[in-house]
Amino acid sequence: IGGLYAWRFNEVAGELSIKDVDVSGVASGVHAGAYEVFHVKAAVDVEVEGGRIVSIAFTDSGRMSDETLQEIGEIFDEVISSQSLDVDITSGATVSKKVSLKAVEEALGGVEGP
């Protein structure tokens, strides 16, 4: 079962893509989002004011390591700075990073389903 699980996990993870969301149309307030791929999960609160992302915080990071959380925090800072989910995670892209960005995408109304 382990080999099949790993194969399926890698297949699903490899197909994950992040869509950019037009934040200017998102209502002000705190928006919750969550995404999960097998055992990797992330839940976030994204605060939007006047059509701009002002903060992103984990509400549940599953079993991510402190190092991974720090790296994702830096990615969240990039998202806030650029006001876009189109940030470079290709170098060192991990499933945790992709799942975290998918949670942000969902919070902003961009995800239709896993």
C-alpha positions as CSV (number, residue, x, y, z in Angstrom):
1,I,0.0,0.0,0.0
2,G,2.9,2.4,0.8
3,G,4.2,2.4,-2.8
4,L,0.8,3.0,-4.3
5,Y,0.1,5.8,-1.8
6,A,3.4,7.5,-2.6
7,W,2.8,7.1,-6.3
8,R,-0.7,8.6,-6.1
9,F,0.5,11.4,-3.8
10,N,3.3,12.4,-6.2
11,E,0.9,12.3,-9.1
12,V,-1.7,14.6,-7.5
13,A,1.0,16.9,-6.1
14,G,2.6,17.2,-9.5
15,E,-0.7,18.3,-11.0
16,L,-1.3,21.1,-8.5
17,S,-1.3,24.6,-10.1
18,I,-1.9,27.9,-8.5
19,K,-4.3,30.3,-10.3
20,D,-3.9,34.1,-9.7
21,V,-6.9,35.8,-8.3
22,D,-8.0,39.4,-9.0
23,V,-7.9,40.7,-5.4
24,S,-9.5,44.0,-6.4
25,G,-12.9,42.3,-6.5
26,V,-12.6,40.6,-3.2
27,A,-14.6,42.2,-0.4
28,S,-12.8,43.7,2.6
29,G,-12.6,41.4,5.6
30,V,-11.0,38.2,6.8
31,H,-11.5,35.3,4.4
32,A,-10.8,31.7,5.4
33,G,-9.4,29.1,3.0
34,A,-8.2,25.5,3.3
35,Y,-6.6,23.0,1.0
36,E,-5.4,19.4,1.5
37,V,-3.6,16.8,-0.6
38,F,-3.5,13.5,1.2
39,H,-1.7,14.2,4.5
40,V,-0.5,17.7,3.7
41,K,-3.0,20.4,4.7
42,A,-3.1,24.1,5.2
43,A,-5.8,26.5,6.5
44,V,-5.3,30.2,6.3
45,D,-7.0,33.5,7.1
46,V,-6.4,36.2,4.4
47,E,-7.2,39.7,5.4
48,V,-8.3,42.0,2.6
49,E,-8.8,45.8,2.8
50,G,-9.9,47.9,-0.1
51,G,-9.1,45.3,-2.7
52,R,-5.6,44.6,-1.3
53,I,-4.2,41.6,0.7
54,V,-2.9,43.0,4.0
55,S,-2.1,39.8,5.9
56,I,-2.1,36.0,5.6
57,A,-1.9,33.8,8.6
58,F,-2.1,30.0,9.1
59,T,-5.0,28.8,11.2
60,D,-3.8,25.2,10.7
61,S,-0.5,24.1,9.2
62,G,-0.9,20.4,9.9
63,R,2.5,18.8,10.6
64,M,4.7,21.2,8.7
65,S,8.1,21.8,10.2
66,D,9.2,25.2,11.6
67,E,11.6,25.5,8.7
68,T,8.8,24.9,6.1
69,L,6.5,27.4,8.0
70,Q,9.3,30.0,7.8
71,E,9.8,29.5,4.1
72,I,6.0,29.7,3.5
73,G,5.8,32.8,5.6
74,E,8.4,34.4,3.2
75,I,6.2,33.3,0.3
76,F,3.1,34.9,1.9
77,D,5.1,38.1,2.3
78,E,5.9,38.0,-1.4
79,V,2.2,37.5,-2.1
80,I,1.3,40.5,0.0
81,S,4.0,42.6,-1.6
82,S,3.1,41.7,-5.2
83,Q,-0.6,41.4,-4.5
84,S,-0.5,38.3,-6.6
85,L,-0.4,34.5,-6.2
86,D,2.0,34.4,-9.2
87,V,5.1,34.1,-7.1
88,D,8.2,32.0,-7.9
89,I,8.1,28.8,-5.9
90,T,9.7,26.6,-8.6
91,S,13.1,26.5,-6.9
92,G,12.5,24.3,-3.9
93,A,8.8,23.9,-4.6
94,T,7.3,21.5,-2.1
95,V,3.8,20.2,-1.8
96,S,3.4,22.1,1.5
97,K,4.2,25.4,-0.4
98,K,1.7,24.6,-3.1
99,V,-1.0,23.5,-0.7
100,S,-0.5,26.7,1.3
101,L,-0.9,28.9,-1.8
102,K,-4.0,26.8,-2.8
103,A,-5.5,27.6,0.6
104,V,-4.9,31.4,0.0
105,E,-6.4,31.0,-3.5
106,E,-9.5,29.3,-2.0
107,A,-9.8,32.1,0.6
108,L,-9.8,34.6,-2.2
109,G,-12.5,32.7,-4.0
110,G,-10.3,31.1,-6.7
111,V,-10.6,27.3,-6.0
112,E,-13.5,25.3,-7.3
113,G,-12.4,22.0,-5.8
114,P,-9.5,19.7,-5.2
